[in-house]
Amino acid sequence: MQPCMFGDPASPLVDAGELVLSGEVPELEGAFRILQAVALGRTRPSAIADYAKVAVERPLKRLTTLGLLERQAPALEDPARTKRSIYRIADPYFSFWFRFVASNRAQISRGLGEQLVDSRILPFLDDYMGRIFEEMAREHARALASRGEVAAARVDAWWSHDGAQEVDLVGVSGTKNVSFVGSVKWSARPVSRSTLDNLTKHASGLPGYDPSMTHFLYGRSGCGASISRESNVRCFSLHDMYK
């Protein structure tokens, strides 16, 4: 998707989000604000409710059933039972639209779309793409597991109870056996040693973590030479993921 397409008042992409949503969930109170909350990074039910100013339990279930939202649980926890779930917008178009376009349509209709792209979209595009790239990396790791290249029945993110430690991807085999951990960086520079060190620091709080296990590092440009040669490190660039 090119950002300029969202700055053109004549583009159907400017209003398509609202048109689709009104057809899917016309009766659902606060659905628009709930989706916008998630797009802006308020992913926990309490934070979503604070932003949307509505009761969210029923709408979150409905939006998840419709496939507009995805409910995610920390690796090693039962998705059906955990109370530490978070939500993400399932479709990249909706994620982008609610993050950048929905609240700025008035400016776009007044012909200020180009300024909007320059000031409100492009400066924050790398931050937005970081979250997208994380999910792309998890999908890639799941594909490796499905081909038997790594051992994992599930690949998800993990975060500690206090939120101080986070790991972008964790491979889980068996019931609760951690088989690998990984970090994802959407950066033009190759992944550096500091990223690997930060991964091991955060993963130290993960039950079942072993520093000798495989560590996946995903970067737009891959890894620096010094860490790509490590025996327990596997590095992937954007090109590696789709070649």
Wavefront OBJ file of the C-alpha trace (Angstrom):
o trace
v 0.000 0.000 0.000
v 1.402 3.386 -0.935
v 0.724 6.099 1.659
v -0.137 8.655 -1.079
v -3.207 6.596 -1.969
v -4.602 7.415 1.473
v -3.977 11.135 1.020
v -6.085 11.439 -2.140
v -9.696 12.415 -1.322
v -10.817 10.644 -4.516
v -9.266 7.325 -3.488
v -11.791 4.663 -2.426
v -9.305 3.531 0.230
v -10.020 6.654 2.282
v -13.595 5.632 3.147
v -13.504 1.881 2.515
v -12.760 1.088 6.154
v -15.934 2.727 7.437
v -18.057 1.330 4.609
v -16.934 -2.241 5.274
v -17.288 -1.883 9.030
v -20.802 -0.419 8.832
v -21.840 -3.436 6.755
v -20.209 -5.984 9.047
v -21.140 -4.664 12.488
v -23.834 -1.976 12.190
v -25.342 -2.955 15.555
v -22.125 -3.139 17.561
v -21.737 -0.177 19.893
v -18.286 1.328 19.951
v -16.806 -1.030 17.343
v -15.146 1.855 15.504
v -13.494 3.203 18.670
v -12.482 -0.276 19.816
v -10.696 -0.986 16.553
v -9.039 2.409 16.608
v -7.844 1.803 20.175
v -6.177 -1.455 19.137
v -4.617 0.175 16.064
v -3.109 2.851 18.306
v -1.430 0.253 20.522
v -4.022 -0.143 23.279
v -4.162 -3.922 23.051
v -5.279 -5.031 26.513
v -9.026 -5.093 27.300
v -8.713 -2.539 30.110
v -6.802 -0.083 27.901
v -9.258 -0.611 25.042
v -12.180 0.131 27.365
v -10.494 3.290 28.676
v -10.084 4.605 25.124
v -13.411 3.464 23.659
v -15.528 4.449 26.689
v -17.794 1.407 26.282
v -18.084 -2.054 27.807
v -15.802 -4.183 25.634
v -16.283 -7.830 26.624
v -19.106 -8.584 24.169
v -17.795 -6.384 21.313
v -14.316 -7.931 21.552
v -15.792 -11.418 21.233
v -17.945 -10.341 18.289
v -15.099 -8.570 16.464
v -12.887 -11.617 17.010
v -15.574 -13.967 15.676
v -15.904 -11.768 12.585
v -12.151 -11.978 12.016
v -11.609 -8.242 12.441
v -9.595 -8.780 15.621
v -7.278 -11.563 16.707
v -6.911 -12.541 20.351
v -3.350 -13.432 21.306
v -2.085 -15.131 24.449
v 1.478 -15.339 25.769
v 3.420 -18.413 24.697
v 3.154 -21.264 27.238
v -0.320 -20.176 28.358
v -3.645 -21.715 27.377
v -5.315 -19.215 24.992
v -8.768 -20.321 26.150
v -8.046 -19.785 29.846
v -5.502 -17.023 30.203
v -6.561 -13.598 31.436
v -3.460 -11.976 29.944
v -4.634 -11.901 26.353
v -4.107 -8.961 24.016
v -5.768 -8.040 20.729
v -4.507 -7.036 17.309
v -6.301 -6.039 14.118
v -6.174 -9.033 11.806
v -6.210 -7.261 8.434
v -3.236 -5.021 7.504
v -5.484 -2.594 5.607
v -7.724 -2.028 8.638
v -4.692 -1.748 10.894
v -3.230 0.986 8.689
v -6.566 2.718 8.120
v -7.455 2.975 11.807
v -3.924 4.026 12.760
v -3.434 6.773 10.172
v -6.555 7.567 8.153
v -9.735 7.262 10.214
v -9.269 10.338 12.376
v -7.833 12.439 9.521
v -10.470 12.059 6.822
v -11.704 15.623 7.303
v -8.257 16.983 6.475
v -7.993 14.665 3.463
v -11.367 15.847 2.130
v -10.124 19.443 2.394
v -7.196 18.656 0.117
v -4.594 18.390 2.886
v -3.793 14.734 2.198
v -0.247 15.368 0.985
v 0.611 17.243 4.170
v -1.008 14.463 6.183
v 1.187 11.854 4.516
v 4.324 13.906 5.116
v 3.587 14.787 8.750
v 1.386 12.005 10.149
v 2.242 8.869 8.150
v 5.806 8.793 6.836
v 7.496 9.799 10.147
v 5.732 6.950 11.963
v 5.767 4.316 9.232
v 8.800 2.432 10.580
v 7.164 2.139 14.014
v 4.002 0.814 12.386
v 5.942 -1.620 10.201
v 7.785 -2.966 13.244
v 4.607 -4.599 14.508
v 3.734 -5.917 11.063
v 7.233 -7.347 10.641
v 6.967 -9.143 13.987
v 3.910 -11.042 12.799
v 5.589 -11.762 9.467
v 8.531 -13.263 11.375
v 6.249 -15.436 13.485
v 4.510 -16.684 10.335
v 7.903 -17.484 8.823
v 8.932 -19.428 11.926
v 5.623 -21.324 11.810
v 6.342 -22.224 8.182
v 9.766 -23.553 9.182
v 8.097 -25.656 11.874
v 5.491 -26.995 9.458
v 8.321 -28.171 7.184
v 10.082 -29.857 10.092
v 13.077 -27.509 10.021
v 12.512 -26.536 13.663
v 10.585 -28.211 16.465
v 7.483 -26.257 17.386
v 3.771 -26.892 17.551
v 3.144 -23.232 18.331
v 5.007 -19.964 17.746
v 3.845 -16.905 19.663
v 5.148 -13.881 21.512
v 5.697 -14.001 25.262
v 5.606 -11.315 27.936
v 6.085 -11.455 31.690
v 3.293 -10.696 34.165
v 4.691 -7.248 34.898
v 5.408 -6.518 31.228
v 9.086 -5.854 31.929
v 10.265 -8.764 29.768
v 9.067 -9.490 26.239
v 10.187 -11.964 23.589
v 8.953 -11.476 20.026
v 8.714 -15.150 19.154
v 8.872 -18.342 21.178
v 8.686 -21.824 19.717
v 6.805 -24.266 21.923
v 6.929 -28.015 21.378
v 5.053 -30.609 23.376
v 3.019 -29.130 26.191
v 5.272 -26.364 27.474
v 8.733 -27.067 26.112
v 10.490 -24.007 24.719
v 12.460 -24.967 21.610
v 13.683 -21.540 20.418
v 13.338 -17.819 21.032
v 13.641 -14.895 18.656
v 13.848 -11.135 18.268
v 12.548 -9.030 15.376
v 13.871 -5.624 14.306
v 12.481 -3.513 11.467
v 15.658 -1.553 10.854
v 17.629 -0.691 7.756
v 20.817 -1.589 9.614
v 21.839 -5.240 10.128
v 20.859 -6.682 13.498
v 23.676 -6.083 15.970
v 25.152 -7.835 18.984
v 23.088 -5.621 21.296
v 19.880 -7.139 19.897
v 21.090 -10.649 20.713
v 22.164 -9.562 24.199
v 18.784 -7.924 24.765
v 17.006 -11.077 23.608
v 18.900 -13.284 26.077
v 18.201 -10.775 28.867
v 14.456 -10.754 28.234
v 14.265 -14.500 27.583
v 15.925 -15.218 30.942
v 12.517 -14.792 32.596
v 10.847 -17.278 30.239
v 10.165 -20.641 31.935
v 12.236 -23.349 30.243
v 14.647 -20.977 28.529
v 18.157 -22.311 27.914
v 20.875 -19.945 26.615
v 22.209 -22.757 24.410
v 18.936 -23.148 22.478
v 18.499 -21.665 19.002
v 18.023 -17.896 18.867
v 16.258 -16.479 15.798
v 17.113 -12.946 14.728
v 14.988 -11.242 12.086
v 16.051 -7.961 10.514
v 15.131 -6.145 7.349
v 18.767 -6.445 6.268
v 19.656 -9.586 8.203
v 22.414 -9.755 10.808
v 25.899 -8.406 11.210
v 28.680 -10.852 10.330
v 29.896 -11.273 13.906
v 26.659 -12.765 15.214
v 25.497 -14.594 12.092
v 28.413 -17.012 12.604
v 27.316 -18.014 16.117
v 26.402 -21.697 16.305
v 23.058 -21.198 18.074
v 21.926 -18.151 16.065
v 19.832 -18.219 12.913
v 19.508 -14.928 11.057
v 16.892 -13.975 8.497
v 16.535 -10.909 6.322
v 13.334 -9.862 4.584
v 14.760 -11.412 1.404
v 15.512 -14.708 3.193
v 11.919 -14.953 4.372
v 10.452 -14.865 0.871
v 13.086 -16.200 -1.477
l 1 2 3 4 5 6 7 8 9 10 11 12 13 14 15 16 17 18 19 20 21 22 23 24 25 26 27 28 29 30 31 32 33 34 35 36 37 38 39 40 41 42 43 44 45 46 47 48 49 50 51 52 53 54 55 56 57 58 59 60 61 62 63 64 65 66 67 68 69 70 71 72 73 74 75 76 77 78 79 80 81 82 83 84 85 86 87 88 89 90 91 92 93 94 95 96 97 98 99 100 101 102 103 104 105 106 107 108 109 110 111 112 113 114 115 116 117 118 119 120 121 122 123 124 125 126 127 128 129 130 131 132 133 134 135 136 137 138 139 140 141 142 143 144 145 146 147 148 149 150 151 152 153 154 155 156 157 158 159 160 161 162 163 164 165 166 167 168 169 170 171 172 173 174 175 176 177 178 179 180 181 182 183 184 185 186 187 188 189 190 191 192 193 194 195 196 197 198 199 200 201 202 203 204 205 206 207 208 209 210 211 212 213 214 215 216 217 218 219 220 221 222 223 224 225 226 227 228 229 230 231 232 233 234 235 236 237 238 239 240 241 242 243
